[in-house]
Each structure stands twice: as structure tokens, then as C-alpha cells.
Amino acid sequence: MKNRIILLSFFLCVISAIQLNAMNFRILYVSSPKAVCINGVEGKVGTVFADNAVLSWSDDKQVIKVEEQESGKQFIICARSVEGKKSFSLTDYFFLMKNLASRTGRYDSFSEMASFFTGMIEIDGQLSIPTNIPQGDDKFFYLACHFPEGIINKAISPREGELLLSIEEIFRIDGHPQNPYITEAALYYYDRKAETSTCISPSFFIVPVPSIRNHTQD
């Protein structure tokens, strides 16, 4: 009897340890009104779920922003990262997730800049990339964005010491603001005097994500 009690206590300790190691996430933002289902139930801002929950997307343009409750770290989960697959557990996404502040340092060459502009580029309003690459009226960066109207080139306003991406500027067409959404883009550098356009990154995705840290929804 004593051995059974000891064995039971051991298993309870193991179960408790597993539960303590489990991570729980809270949804901070959902990119579209279409449902993102978690374990078959519609997820919304404020929903809390475990890392082994199964997420199901309505379409491949959806994005959610989540916060790991214990550490406070925030992550972006993009349906397009696993294009063609509608359901995954959060643990399946871990190798795709990036801390919002994970890209740091300076980018003073085209090759260094290319290493930044890969995969998903999450932008909370504006994103500053430190660089000493010359910018001005004769030399500047521009984006080739894939919009429903076709590929539209968007010149990036020259700034000293940084490349500044602005969601407001990117999603303004013919002077009219557009609702931001995930879009594919390429990054180029134009030299007006040499009349050359250099492709720095041929393909990445711009992910507009608002800064929502403490808002919850009942």
C-alpha cells in the first residue's frame, strides 16, 4: 500500500511538472473578421489557449498576434507561413515565430539589408532599419508592392541613418489611404545618375500589425 502511495505521488509530481512547463498564450490581435478557430472554437482578442491547441485558418492571409503569458513575449503567427495547410498546433509554429524585436543591428550593405528583408516583416505603424547606405534625391530605396491593381512601386522617403517603412505611406495609392493587409513586396535601390535599379530582396511579405498589448475583449 505504501509503495502504491509513493508511486501515485511520483506520477502526480510528473503531471504537475508537465503542466508547469506548458505555455499559455493570449490573443492580442486578429487581422481579419474571418474566424481563426482554436480547438474548434472561434478565437478572438483576449482568448487564452495552450501551446498544444490546434489552430485552423479561414484563409492564408490571416495573422494573429499573441503574448506568452508568463514571459510577456509577443509573437506573430501567419497563416501564409504554412501556405496550403489549414490546421496546426502552436508548437508546430515555434520554428516560424519571431520575437517582434528579434531583428537588430545595422544594415550598411546591400547583402546585410537583404538578410533583413526575408520572410515576414512585421510593422507596428512604422519600422526603422538602421543603415548608412546613402539616401537622397538621386539615391533611394523603393518597394515593388503586389496590390490588387497590380505591382506598384512605392518610393521610400530618404532619411539619414535609417530606412523607415511606414504602413500609412505603403498603403496609400494615388493619395488615398487603403486598409492595410498582408502583401508581397520586393525591395530595390535606385541610382538616378547611373540610371540603375538594384534588386536587394526579390520577395518578402509586409505584415501590418497594430501595437495592442493590454486590450482584451470579453
Secondary structure, DSSP 8 states (H G I E B T S, - for coil): -HHHHHHHHHHHHHHHHHHHH--EEEEEEESSSS-EEETTEEE-TT-EEETT-EEE-SSTT-EEEEEETTT--EEEEEGGGGTT--EEEGGGGTTT--BTT---S---SHHHHHHHSSSEEEESSEEEEE--S--SSSEEEEEEEEETTEEEEEE----TTEEEEEHHHHTEETTEE-----EEEEEEEEETTTTEEEEEEEEEEEEE----SS----
